[in-house]
Amino acid sequence: MIFTLMMCGFAGLAHADDLLGTASNSVPTKPPVVLILGDSLSAGYGIALEQGWVSLLQARIRARGLPHEVVNASISGETTAGGLTRLPRLLDEHRPAVMVIELGANDGLRGFSPARIEAALEEMVKLARVAGSQVLVVGVRMPPNYGAAYSERFQRVFVDVAAGQDVALMARLLDGVAEVPELMQADGLHPRASAQPKLLENLWPDLLPLLLETVAKPVE
């Protein structure tokens, strides 16, 4: 009788283990996160949020069958210093598989030293990589009234950061947009809603390889 009870007990334990294993296996895997850390160009300044390129990115990711969830941590007016201050908490909260850094334009508009901008961007890239993120650095150009010397040095910041840290680069987010008045808002700095698909097209070829590297199965 005692032996029978013991066997029943063991059987019950084994059954419980099976149930626990089944429950554990049924827990869905958290989708990889794409964290966008940017300024007004990514925050959708002057347009509806769903019209912005970041929202269009999430729609394209789903249409391509990729599992990624996009988190937009962009703030209008953000500088590289502000992004660097916020980044540790964002990395801890979201654990992004891919991080897009679209910052520096506001630093440039305020005439900040390119060396200062570069140092902040480098630190952000380092923090993201230590956290296990694939990184895409996104650059923009200064308006022509800032002078050729400053504009060229500013533009080189993004190239130097990406090369020095061995991360992906999309050097000109506003390429094909900033020079077309019909695609820009009245301030001449922010793209209209009609320009947002072009911004996504500019960025997509450099972002897609990082997305593919962070999924378990290949996606065409």
CYANA upper distance limits for C-alpha pairs under 8 A (distance plus 0.5 A):
  1 MET  CA      5 LEU  CA      6.74
  2 ILE  CA      6 MET  CA      6.67
  3 PHE  CA      7 MET  CA      6.69
  4 THR  CA      8 CYS  CA      6.71
  5 LEU  CA      9 GLY  CA      6.60
  6 MET  CA     10 PHE  CA      6.69
  7 MET  CA     11 ALA  CA      6.57
  8 CYS  CA     12 GLY  CA      6.58
  9 GLY  CA     13 LEU  CA      6.71
 10 PHE  CA     14 ALA  CA      6.60
 11 ALA  CA     15 HIS  CA      6.60
 12 GLY  CA     16 ALA  CA      6.65
 13 LEU  CA     17 ASP  CA      6.66
 14 ALA  CA     18 ASP  CA      6.72
 15 HIS  CA     19 LEU  CA      6.77
 16 ALA  CA     20 LEU  CA      6.64
 17 ASP  CA     21 GLY  CA      6.51
 18 ASP  CA     22 THR  CA      6.59
 19 LEU  CA     23 ALA  CA      6.57
 20 LEU  CA     24 SER  CA      6.48
 21 GLY  CA     25 ASN  CA      6.57
 22 THR  CA     26 SER  CA      6.64
 23 ALA  CA     27 VAL  CA      7.13
 31 PRO  CA     67 PRO  CA      6.19
 31 PRO  CA     68 HIS  CA      6.01
 31 PRO  CA     69 GLU  CA      6.87
 32 PRO  CA     67 PRO  CA      7.26
 32 PRO  CA     68 HIS  CA      5.37
 32 PRO  CA     69 GLU  CA      6.82
 32 PRO  CA     96 PRO  CA      7.08
 32 PRO  CA     97 ALA  CA      6.01
 32 PRO  CA     98 VAL  CA      8.38
 32 PRO  CA    214 THR  CA      7.76
 32 PRO  CA    215 VAL  CA      8.24
 33 VAL  CA     68 HIS  CA      5.98
 33 VAL  CA     69 GLU  CA      5.42
 33 VAL  CA     70 VAL  CA      6.32
 33 VAL  CA     71 VAL  CA      7.35
 33 VAL  CA     94 HIS  CA      7.40
 33 VAL  CA     95 ARG  CA      7.59
 33 VAL  CA     96 PRO  CA      5.08
 33 VAL  CA     97 ALA  CA      5.94
 33 VAL  CA     98 VAL  CA      6.99
 34 VAL  CA     68 HIS  CA      6.99
 34 VAL  CA     69 GLU  CA      6.56
 34 VAL  CA     70 VAL  CA      5.19
 34 VAL  CA     71 VAL  CA      6.55
 34 VAL  CA     96 PRO  CA      6.12
 34 VAL  CA     97 ALA  CA      6.67
 34 VAL  CA     98 VAL  CA      5.23
 34 VAL  CA     99 MET  CA      6.13
 34 VAL  CA    100 VAL  CA      7.89
 35 LEU  CA     70 VAL  CA      6.55
 35 LEU  CA     71 VAL  CA      5.42
 35 LEU  CA     72 ASN  CA      6.64
 35 LEU  CA     73 ALA  CA      7.44
 35 LEU  CA     94 HIS  CA      8.23
 35 LEU  CA     96 PRO  CA      6.32
 35 LEU  CA     98 VAL  CA      6.82
 35 LEU  CA     99 MET  CA      5.25
 35 LEU  CA    100 VAL  CA      6.65
 36 ILE  CA     42 SER  CA      8.20
 36 ILE  CA     54 VAL  CA      8.40
 36 ILE  CA     70 VAL  CA      7.90
 36 ILE  CA     71 VAL  CA      6.69
 36 ILE  CA     72 ASN  CA      5.41
 36 ILE  CA     73 ALA  CA      6.18
 36 ILE  CA     74 SER  CA      6.93
 36 ILE  CA     99 MET  CA      6.54
 36 ILE  CA    100 VAL  CA      5.35
 36 ILE  CA    101 ILE  CA      6.84
 36 ILE  CA    102 GLU  CA      7.92
 37 LEU  CA     72 ASN  CA      7.26
 37 LEU  CA     73 ALA  CA      5.64
 37 LEU  CA     74 SER  CA      5.48
 37 LEU  CA     83 GLY  CA      7.47
 37 LEU  CA     99 MET  CA      7.98
 37 LEU  CA    100 VAL  CA      6.61
 37 LEU  CA    101 ILE  CA      5.59
 37 LEU  CA    102 GLU  CA      6.52
 37 LEU  CA    103 LEU  CA      7.79
 38 GLY  CA     42 SER  CA      6.02
 38 GLY  CA     43 ALA  CA      7.54
 38 GLY  CA     73 ALA  CA      7.39
 38 GLY  CA     74 SER  CA      4.75
 38 GLY  CA     75 ILE  CA      6.94
 38 GLY  CA     78 GLU  CA      7.54
 38 GLY  CA     83 GLY  CA      8.21
 38 GLY  CA    100 VAL  CA      8.38
 38 GLY  CA    101 ILE  CA      6.54
 38 GLY  CA    102 GLU  CA      4.86
 38 GLY  CA    103 LEU  CA      5.64
 39 ASP  CA     43 ALA  CA      6.51
 39 ASP  CA     74 SER  CA      5.66
 39 ASP  CA     75 ILE  CA      5.39
 39 ASP  CA     76 SER  CA      5.25
 39 ASP  CA     77 GLY  CA      6.29
 39 ASP  CA     78 GLU  CA      5.46
 39 ASP  CA     79 THR  CA      7.81
 39 ASP  CA    102 GLU  CA      7.26
 39 ASP  CA    103 LEU  CA      6.53
 39 ASP  CA    105 ALA  CA      8.38
 39 ASP  CA    106 ASN  CA      8.33
 40 SER  CA     44 GLY  CA      6.41
 40 SER  CA     45 TYR  CA      5.67
 40 SER  CA     74 SER  CA      7.50
 40 SER  CA     75 ILE  CA      6.46
 40 SER  CA     76 SER  CA      4.33
 40 SER  CA     77 GLY  CA      6.66
 40 SER  CA     78 GLU  CA      7.98
 40 SER  CA    190 HIS  CA      8.23
 41 LEU  CA     45 TYR  CA      7.09
 41 LEU  CA     76 SER  CA      8.10
 41 LEU  CA    190 HIS  CA      7.02
 41 LEU  CA    191 PRO  CA      8.04
 42 SER  CA     52 GLY  CA      7.58
 42 SER  CA     53 TRP  CA      7.44
 42 SER  CA     54 VAL  CA      6.92
 42 SER  CA     72 ASN  CA      8.33
 42 SER  CA     74 SER  CA      6.44
 42 SER  CA     75 ILE  CA      8.34
 42 SER  CA    102 GLU  CA      7.96
 43 ALA  CA     49 LEU  CA      7.94
 43 ALA  CA     52 GLY  CA      7.92
 43 ALA  CA     54 VAL  CA      8.46
 43 ALA  CA     72 ASN  CA      7.95
 43 ALA  CA     73 ALA  CA      8.45
 43 ALA  CA     74 SER  CA      5.56
 43 ALA  CA     75 ILE  CA      6.18
 43 ALA  CA     76 SER  CA      6.57
 44 GLY  CA     48 ALA  CA      7.32
 44 GLY  CA     49 LEU  CA      6.14
 44 GLY  CA     51 GLN  CA      8.02
 44 GLY  CA     52 GLY  CA      5.57
 44 GLY  CA     53 TRP  CA      8.22
 45 TYR  CA     76 SER  CA      7.26
 45 TYR  CA    190 HIS  CA      7.52
 46 GLY  CA    185 GLN  CA      8.46
 46 GLY  CA    190 HIS  CA      8.25
 46 GLY  CA    192 ARG  CA      8.09
 47 ILE  CA     51 GLN  CA      7.15
 47 ILE  CA     52 GLY  CA      7.63
 47 ILE  CA    192 ARG  CA      7.44
 47 ILE  CA    193 ALA  CA      6.51
 48 ALA  CA     52 GLY  CA      7.48
 48 ALA  CA    193 ALA  CA      8.37
 49 LEU  CA     55 SER  CA      7.67
 50 GLU  CA     55 SER  CA      5.85
 50 GLU  CA     56 LEU  CA      7.87
 51 GLN  CA     55 SER  CA      7.07
 51 GLN  CA     56 LEU  CA      7.44
 51 GLN  CA    193 ALA  CA      6.37
 51 GLN  CA    196 GLN  CA      7.55
 52 GLY  CA     56 LEU  CA      6.89
 52 GLY  CA    193 ALA  CA      7.18
 52 GLY  CA    196 GLN  CA      6.20
 53 TRP  CA     57 LEU  CA      6.47
 53 TRP  CA    196 GLN  CA      5.43
 53 TRP  CA    197 PRO  CA      6.77
 53 TRP  CA    199 LEU  CA      6.84
 53 TRP  CA    200 LEU  CA      6.01
 54 VAL  CA     58 GLN  CA      7.03
 54 VAL  CA     70 VAL  CA      8.21
 54 VAL  CA     72 ASN  CA      7.58
 54 VAL  CA    200 LEU  CA      8.29
 55 SER  CA     59 ALA  CA      6.97
 56 LEU  CA     60 ARG  CA      6.71
 56 LEU  CA    196 GLN  CA      8.45
 56 LEU  CA    197 PRO  CA      7.72
 56 LEU  CA    200 LEU  CA      7.80
 57 LEU  CA     61 ILE  CA      6.62
 57 LEU  CA     70 VAL  CA      8.35
 57 LEU  CA    200 LEU  CA      7.21
 58 GLN  CA     62 ARG  CA      6.84
 58 GLN  CA     69 GLU  CA      7.45
 58 GLN  CA     70 VAL  CA      6.42
 59 ALA  CA     63 ALA  CA      6.67
 60 ARG  CA     64 ARG  CA      6.63
 61 ILE  CA     65 GLY  CA      6.93
 61 ILE  CA     66 LEU  CA      5.84
 61 ILE  CA     67 PRO  CA      7.89
 61 ILE  CA     68 HIS  CA      7.37
 62 ARG  CA     66 LEU  CA      6.25
 62 ARG  CA     67 PRO  CA      7.54
 62 ARG  CA     68 HIS  CA      8.38
 64 ARG  CA    219 VAL  CA      8.12
 64 ARG  CA    220 GLU  CA      8.30
 65 GLY  CA    219 VAL  CA      7.92
 66 LEU  CA    211 LEU  CA      8.43
 66 LEU  CA    215 VAL  CA      8.17
 66 LEU  CA    219 VAL  CA      7.67
 67 PRO  CA    215 VAL  CA      7.99
 68 HIS  CA    211 LEU  CA      8.26
 74 SER  CA     78 GLU  CA      8.08
 77 GLY  CA    106 ASN  CA      6.82
 78 GLU  CA     82 GLY  CA      6.46
 78 GLU  CA     83 GLY  CA      7.20
 78 GLU  CA    103 LEU  CA      7.80
 78 GLU  CA    106 ASN  CA      7.20
 79 THR  CA     83 GLY  CA      6.69
 79 THR  CA    103 LEU  CA      6.76
 79 THR  CA    104 GLY  CA      6.50
 79 THR  CA    105 ALA  CA      7.99
 79 THR  CA    106 ASN  CA      6.08
 79 THR  CA    107 ASP  CA      6.16
 80 THR  CA     84 LEU  CA      6.54
 80 THR  CA    103 LEU  CA      6.17
 80 THR  CA    104 GLY  CA      6.15
 80 THR  CA    107 ASP  CA      7.48
 80 THR  CA    117 ILE  CA      6.95
 80 THR  CA    120 ALA  CA      6.33
 80 THR  CA    121 LEU  CA      6.99
 81 ALA  CA     85 THR  CA      6.76
 81 ALA  CA    120 ALA  CA      6.74
 82 GLY  CA     86 ARG  CA      6.87
 83 GLY  CA     87 LEU  CA      6.39
 83 GLY  CA    103 LEU  CA      8.14
 83 GLY  CA    124 MET  CA      8.45
 84 LEU  CA     88 PRO  CA      8.14
 84 LEU  CA    120 ALA  CA      7.14
 84 LEU  CA    121 LEU  CA      8.33
 84 LEU  CA    123 GLU  CA      7.92
 84 LEU  CA    124 MET  CA      6.32
 86 ARG  CA     90 LEU  CA      6.99
 87 LEU  CA     91 LEU  CA      6.55
 87 LEU  CA    124 MET  CA      7.72
 88 PRO  CA     92 ASP  CA      6.68
 88 PRO  CA    127 LEU  CA      7.97
 89 ARG  CA     93 GLU  CA      6.54
 90 LEU  CA     94 HIS  CA      6.42
 90 LEU  CA     95 ARG  CA      8.21
 91 LEU  CA     95 ARG  CA      5.59
 91 LEU  CA     96 PRO  CA      7.06
 91 LEU  CA    128 ALA  CA      7.63
 91 LEU  CA    131 ALA  CA      7.40
 95 ARG  CA    131 ALA  CA      7.61
 95 ARG  CA    132 GLY  CA      8.43
 95 ARG  CA    133 SER  CA      8.27
 96 PRO  CA    132 GLY  CA      8.24
 96 PRO  CA    133 SER  CA      6.34
 97 ALA  CA    132 GLY  CA      7.27
 97 ALA  CA    133 SER  CA      5.20
 97 ALA  CA    134 GLN  CA      6.62
 97 ALA  CA    214 THR  CA      6.93
 98 VAL  CA    133 SER  CA      5.54
 98 VAL  CA    134 GLN  CA      5.09
 98 VAL  CA    135 VAL  CA      6.34
 98 VAL  CA    136 LEU  CA      8.26
 98 VAL  CA    210 LEU  CA      7.28
 98 VAL  CA    211 LEU  CA      7.57
 98 VAL  CA    214 THR  CA      8.22
 99 MET  CA    128 ALA  CA      7.71
 99 MET  CA    133 SER  CA      6.64
 99 MET  CA    134 GLN  CA      6.57
 99 MET  CA    135 VAL  CA      5.36
 99 MET  CA    136 LEU  CA      6.78
100 VAL  CA    135 VAL  CA      6.42
100 VAL  CA    136 LEU  CA      5.31
100 VAL  CA    137 VAL  CA      6.58
100 VAL  CA    138 VAL  CA      7.62
101 ILE  CA    135 VAL  CA      7.93
101 ILE  CA    136 LEU  CA      6.76
101 ILE  CA    137 VAL  CA      5.54
101 ILE  CA    138 VAL  CA      6.46
102 GLU  CA    137 VAL  CA      6.95
102 GLU  CA    138 VAL  CA      5.36
102 GLU  CA    139 GLY  CA      7.11
103 LEU  CA    121 LEU  CA      8.45
103 LEU  CA    138 VAL  CA      7.88
103 LEU  CA    139 GLY  CA      7.98
104 GLY  CA    108 GLY  CA      6.73
104 GLY  CA    117 ILE  CA      7.01
104 GLY  CA    139 GLY  CA      8.05
104 GLY  CA    140 VAL  CA      8.36
105 ALA  CA    109 LEU  CA      6.70
105 ALA  CA    140 VAL  CA      7.05
105 ALA  CA    141 ARG  CA      8.20
105 ALA  CA    142 MET  CA      7.90
106 ASN  CA    110 ARG  CA      6.72
107 ASP  CA    111 GLY  CA      6.87
107 ASP  CA    112 PHE  CA      5.81
107 ASP  CA    117 ILE  CA      7.41
108 GLY  CA    112 PHE  CA      6.18
108 GLY  CA    113 SER  CA      8.39
108 GLY  CA    114 PRO  CA      8.24
108 GLY  CA    142 MET  CA      7.41
108 GLY  CA    154 PHE  CA      7.60
109 LEU  CA    142 MET  CA      7.79
112 PHE  CA    116 ARG  CA      7.48
112 PHE  CA    117 ILE  CA      7.67
113 SER  CA    117 ILE  CA      6.99
114 PRO  CA    118 GLU  CA      6.51
114 PRO  CA    153 ARG  CA      7.25
114 PRO  CA    154 PHE  CA      6.12
114 PRO  CA    157 VAL  CA      7.08
115 ALA  CA    119 ALA  CA      6.63
115 ALA  CA    157 VAL  CA      8.32
116 ARG  CA    120 ALA  CA      6.91
117 ILE  CA    121 LEU  CA      6.75
117 ILE  CA    157 VAL  CA      7.97
118 GLU  CA    122 GLU  CA      6.55
118 GLU  CA    157 VAL  CA      6.10
118 GLU  CA    158 PHE  CA      7.90
118 GLU  CA    161 VAL  CA      7.06
119 ALA  CA    123 GLU  CA      6.77
120 ALA  CA    124 MET  CA      6.81
121 LEU  CA    125 VAL  CA      6.75
121 LEU  CA    161 VAL  CA      7.50
122 GLU  CA    126 LYS  CA      6.71
122 GLU  CA    161 VAL  CA      6.44
122 GLU  CA    165 GLN  CA      7.77
123 GLU  CA    127 LEU  CA      6.71
124 MET  CA    128 ALA  CA      6.67
125 VAL  CA    129 ARG  CA      6.63
125 VAL  CA    135 VAL  CA      7.33
125 VAL  CA    165 GLN  CA      7.83
126 LYS  CA    130 VAL  CA      6.64
126 LYS  CA    165 GLN  CA      8.19
127 LEU  CA    131 ALA  CA      6.79
128 ALA  CA    132 GLY  CA      7.01
128 ALA  CA    133 SER  CA      5.86
128 ALA  CA    134 GLN  CA      8.09
128 ALA  CA    135 VAL  CA      7.64
129 ARG  CA    133 SER  CA      5.51
129 ARG  CA    134 GLN  CA      7.07
129 ARG  CA    135 VAL  CA      7.71
134 GLN  CA    167 VAL  CA      8.13
134 GLN  CA    210 LEU  CA      6.89
135 VAL  CA    167 VAL  CA      6.34
135 VAL  CA    168 ALA  CA      6.83
135 VAL  CA    210 LEU  CA      8.37
136 LEU  CA    167 VAL  CA      6.82
136 LEU  CA    168 ALA  CA      5.21
136 LEU  CA    169 LEU  CA      6.03
136 LEU  CA    170 MET  CA      7.63
136 LEU  CA    206 ASP  CA      8.06
136 LEU  CA    207 LEU  CA      7.34
137 VAL  CA    158 PHE  CA      7.38
137 VAL  CA    162 ALA  CA      6.99
137 VAL  CA    167 VAL  CA      7.83
137 VAL  CA    168 ALA  CA      6.70
137 VAL  CA    169 LEU  CA      5.35
137 VAL  CA    170 MET  CA      6.70
137 VAL  CA    171 ALA  CA      8.13
138 VAL  CA    158 PHE  CA      7.67
138 VAL  CA    169 LEU  CA      6.49
138 VAL  CA    170 MET  CA      5.28
138 VAL  CA    171 ALA  CA      6.10
138 VAL  CA    172 ARG  CA      7.50
138 VAL  CA    173 LEU  CA      7.05
139 GLY  CA    155 GLN  CA      7.58
139 GLY  CA    158 PHE  CA      6.20
139 GLY  CA    169 LEU  CA      8.30
139 GLY  CA    170 MET  CA      6.75
139 GLY  CA    171 ALA  CA      4.91
139 GLY  CA    172 ARG  CA      5.70
139 GLY  CA    173 LEU  CA      6.65
140 VAL  CA    155 GLN  CA      7.47
140 VAL  CA    171 ALA  CA      7.03
140 VAL  CA    172 ARG  CA      5.43
140 VAL  CA    173 LEU  CA      6.22
140 VAL  CA    174 LEU  CA      6.96
141 ARG  CA    151 SER  CA      7.37
141 ARG  CA    154 PHE  CA      8.11
141 ARG  CA    155 GLN  CA      6.58
141 ARG  CA    172 ARG  CA      7.31
141 ARG  CA    174 LEU  CA      8.29
142 MET  CA    146 TYR  CA      7.21
142 MET  CA    151 SER  CA      6.06
142 MET  CA    154 PHE  CA      8.12
142 MET  CA    155 GLN  CA      8.37
143 PRO  CA    151 SER  CA      8.36
144 PRO  CA    148 ALA  CA      7.64
144 PRO  CA    151 SER  CA      8.09
146 TYR  CA    150 TYR  CA      7.04
146 TYR  CA    151 SER  CA      6.93
147 GLY  CA    151 SER  CA      6.59
148 ALA  CA    152 GLU  CA      6.42
149 ALA  CA    153 ARG  CA      6.79
150 TYR  CA    154 PHE  CA      6.43
151 SER  CA    155 GLN  CA      6.59
152 GLU  CA    156 ARG  CA      6.71
153 ARG  CA    157 VAL  CA      7.03
154 PHE  CA    158 PHE  CA      8.22
155 GLN  CA    159 VAL  CA      7.73
155 GLN  CA    171 ALA  CA      8.30
156 ARG  CA    160 ASP  CA      6.52
157 VAL  CA    161 VAL  CA      6.62
158 PHE  CA    162 ALA  CA      6.67
158 PHE  CA    169 LEU  CA      8.03
158 PHE  CA    171 ALA  CA      7.14
159 VAL  CA    163 ALA  CA      6.59
159 VAL  CA    169 LEU  CA      7.60
159 VAL  CA    171 ALA  CA      7.40
160 ASP  CA    164 GLY  CA      6.25
161 VAL  CA    165 GLN  CA      6.45
162 ALA  CA    166 ASP  CA      6.08
162 ALA  CA    167 VAL  CA      5.47
162 ALA  CA    168 ALA  CA      6.63
162 ALA  CA    169 LEU  CA      6.36
163 ALA  CA    167 VAL  CA      7.19
168 ALA  CA    206 ASP  CA      7.32
169 LEU  CA    206 ASP  CA      7.41
170 MET  CA    202 ASN  CA      8.26
170 MET  CA    203 LEU  CA      6.73
170 MET  CA    206 ASP  CA      6.83
172 ARG  CA    202 ASN  CA      8.34
173 LEU  CA    199 LEU  CA      6.52
173 LEU  CA    202 ASN  CA      6.64
173 LEU  CA    203 LEU  CA      7.14
174 LEU  CA    178 ALA  CA      5.96
174 LEU  CA    199 LEU  CA      6.87
174 LEU  CA    202 ASN  CA      8.34
175 ASP  CA    179 GLU  CA      8.21
175 ASP  CA    199 LEU  CA      8.42
175 ASP  CA    202 ASN  CA      7.78
176 GLY  CA    180 VAL  CA      7.38
176 GLY  CA    198 LYS  CA      8.22
177 VAL  CA    181 PRO  CA      8.38
177 VAL  CA    183 LEU  CA      6.46
177 VAL  CA    184 MET  CA      7.62
177 VAL  CA    191 PRO  CA      7.67
177 VAL  CA    195 ALA  CA      7.09
177 VAL  CA    198 LYS  CA      7.90
177 VAL  CA    199 LEU  CA      8.33
178 ALA  CA    183 LEU  CA      7.84
178 ALA  CA    184 MET  CA      7.08
178 ALA  CA    188 GLY  CA      8.23
178 ALA  CA    189 LEU  CA      8.07
178 ALA  CA    191 PRO  CA      7.91
180 VAL  CA    184 MET  CA      7.41
181 PRO  CA    185 GLN  CA      8.38
181 PRO  CA    188 GLY  CA      8.00
183 LEU  CA    191 PRO  CA      6.30
183 LEU  CA    192 ARG  CA      5.97
183 LEU  CA    194 SER  CA      6.96
183 LEU  CA    195 ALA  CA      5.91
184 MET  CA    188 GLY  CA      6.17
184 MET  CA    189 LEU  CA      7.33
184 MET  CA    190 HIS  CA      6.26
184 MET  CA    191 PRO  CA      4.78
184 MET  CA    192 ARG  CA      5.69
184 MET  CA    195 ALA  CA      8.05
185 GLN  CA    189 LEU  CA      7.41
185 GLN  CA    190 HIS  CA      6.03
185 GLN  CA    191 PRO  CA      6.16
185 GLN  CA    192 ARG  CA      5.91
191 PRO  CA    195 ALA  CA      6.24
191 PRO  CA    196 GLN  CA      7.52
192 ARG  CA    196 GLN  CA      7.45
195 ALA  CA    199 LEU  CA      7.07
196 GLN  CA    200 LEU  CA      6.95
197 PRO  CA    201 GLU  CA      6.72
198 LYS  CA    202 ASN  CA      6.64
199 LEU  CA    203 LEU  CA      6.86
200 LEU  CA    204 TRP  CA      6.27
201 GLU  CA    205 PRO  CA      7.88
203 LEU  CA    207 LEU  CA      6.74
204 TRP  CA    208 LEU  CA      6.26
205 PRO  CA    209 PRO  CA      7.92
206 ASP  CA    210 LEU  CA      8.13
207 LEU  CA    211 LEU  CA      6.98
208 LEU  CA    212 LEU  CA      6.73
209 PRO  CA    213 GLU  CA      6.72
210 LEU  CA    214 THR  CA      7.03
211 LEU  CA    215 VAL  CA      7.31
212 LEU  CA    218 PRO  CA      6.99
212 LEU  CA    219 VAL  CA      7.24
